[in-house]
């Protein structure tokens, strides 16, 4: 389900998918969503990316992802198999 929403309904023809859009589309708890991101990242299914937040709202930033090191990630890409 996670990959379907991220790759088909939110990529808008781009390789980067905004994390906050996926989070809002799935409407999962913060814990469930964040643990899925970590799992997919650990399994090398996705790669998370930092980026420019100057055009983002406070809500967009809040709904992005902060890792255990305190780095904020705004987008993700699917790794090629």
C-alpha positions in Angstrom: 0.0 0.0 0.0 2.8 2.4 0.9 4.5 2.1 -2.5 1.3 2.4 -4.4 0.4 5.8 -3.0 3.9 7.1 -3.1 4.8 6.0 -6.6 1.5 6.2 -8.5 -0.6 8.9 -6.9 1.9 11.4 -5.6 5.0 11.4 -7.8 3.4 13.7 -10.5 5.9 12.3 -13.0 8.9 13.2 -10.9 11.4 10.9 -9.3 11.2 12.6 -5.9 8.1 12.1 -3.7 7.3 14.6 -1.0 7.2 12.7 2.4 4.5 15.0 3.8 2.2 14.3 0.9 2.5 10.5 1.4 2.0 10.9 5.2 -1.2 12.9 4.6 -2.5 10.6 2.0 -2.1 7.5 4.1 -3.4 9.1 7.4 -1.4 6.7 9.5 -0.2 7.4 13.0 3.1 9.2 13.3 4.7 6.1 14.8 3.4 3.7 12.1 4.4 6.0 9.3 7.9 6.8 10.7 8.6 3.2 11.5 7.7 2.2 7.9 10.0 4.8 6.5 12.9 3.6 8.7 12.1 0.0 7.7 12.1 0.8 4.0 15.2 2.8 4.3 17.0 0.0 6.3 16.0 -2.5 3.6 17.4 -0.1 0.9 13.9 0.1 -0.7 13.8 3.9 -0.5 16.3 6.7 0.0 15.5 9.9 2.0 16.6 13.3 0.9 17.0 16.7 2.6 16.1 19.8 0.5 15.1 23.4 0.4 12.3 24.2 2.8 12.0 27.9 2.0 8.8 27.3 0.0 7.2 24.9 2.5 4.7 25.7 5.1 5.2 24.9 8.8 2.7 22.1 8.4 4.7 20.7 5.4 7.9 20.7 7.5 6.2 19.2 10.5 4.8 16.4 8.3 8.2 15.6 6.8 10.5 13.2 8.6 13.2 13.8 11.2 15.7 10.9 11.6 17.4 9.7 14.8 20.3 12.1 14.1 18.0 15.2 13.9 18.2 15.5 10.2 15.0 16.5 8.4 14.1 14.8 5.1 11.5 16.2 2.8 11.5 13.8 -0.1 12.2 10.2 -0.9 13.0 8.1 -4.0 12.5 4.5 -4.7 15.7 2.6 -5.2 16.0 0.5 -8.4 16.0 -3.2 -7.9 
